[in-house]
Each structure stands twice: as structure tokens, then as C-alpha cells.
Amino acid sequence: MPWIRQIPIDEATGLLKRELDKAIRRAGRVWNILHIMSLNPRALKSSMEFYGAVMFGSSPLTRAQRELLATVVSAELDCHY
């Protein structure tokens, strides 16, 4: 399995700290899919903004339909996230 360096949560500063703190408030922890982006806090922030727009923004799909699509795609790709 490849290893990608990550900044430890307790060493985060600036934008990274703010984004990780938001993740902890949202989910009670920092999931690996977010922590892996710790070397590029702008990418992490953009990724979460994109997720928010897709899952919570204006759409002809209901929230439940969006979650169902995300679940099906994850299962099809054998993705644990």
C-alpha cells in the first residue's frame, strides 16, 4: 500500500487547521480521505466546497437521491468512503 505523508492534526496551522477543525465539528473526526489532502489545504478546502455544492446545493435531485447515487458509485468502485 502506498504511503502519502500527512501533516499530523495537532501540528496543523492556518488554513489547514481551520479546515480540519471544521471536519471535526462536522463528523467528530478527520476522515482519511480528507487527511490525505493535508499537504495541500487549498485542495482540501476546494474539495469540501465542491462536496457541499453537489450534496447540499440547488439540484433537481433530492438529498436522499444524491446520497443513494453516492452510495451506489462507492459500492460499484469498491470504495470504502
Buried (B, 14 or more C-beta within 10 A) or exposed (E): EEEEEBBEBEEBEEEBBEBBEBBEEEEEEBEEEBBEBBEEBEEBBEBBEEEEEEBEEEEEEEEEEBEEEBEEEEEEEEEEE
